[in-house]
Structures are given as C-alpha cells and as structure tokens.
Amino acid sequence: MTSDTQLLAEKYIAAIELALKDLTRKEGQSRATPDRVEVVIDAAKRYMMDSKYYLDNKKDATALASISYAEGLLDALRILDFVDFTWKRASQC
C-alpha cells in the first residue's frame, strides 16, 4: 500500500527532476559567482538523490523532507534571479 507521504514525495521528486532539466543559469545578474550557484544546484541534486534513497527504503517522511529542501534551494536561486526555470508537475509532460 502506498502512503500519502510516499505519493507526495514521488510527486516532488518528479517536479525537481523536470525543473533541473529545464533550468538555465542567468549571467551577469549578481555578484554570486557561477561556481557558488553551481554548489547550490548540486546540493539540490543531492537532496533529490537522498529523497529517492529514502523512498526506496520506506522512509517516506524523510524522503519528503529531503525533496522539500531541494525545492527550497531551487526556489531561492530563482527568487534571487540566479537561474530561470518553470515548475512543472509530471502530469504536465
């Protein structure tokens, strides 16, 4: 039986995967170096991978927390105008 938490985590994972695929970096918008922005993008990817691991190991709440961190990092980069992407849900593709 699939829990609500597991389904929500899977939905967030799919959205993060799509956002990372669609993401483009903006140049010259800030004093942040491209290397620093890349570190944050990499952290989001690692949180996504952690989330998948926890889902596979039936730790649904931890999976949801991990993918939420990834979403927050990507949102922060977008809000700060360091990257550009649009949130899409797996059902939209």
Secondary structure, DSSP 8 states (H G I E B T S, - for coil): ---HHHHHHHHHHHHHHHHHHH-EE-SSSSSS-HHHHHHHHHHHHHHHHHHHHHHHTT-HHHHHHHHHHHHHHHHHHHHTTSEE-----GGG-
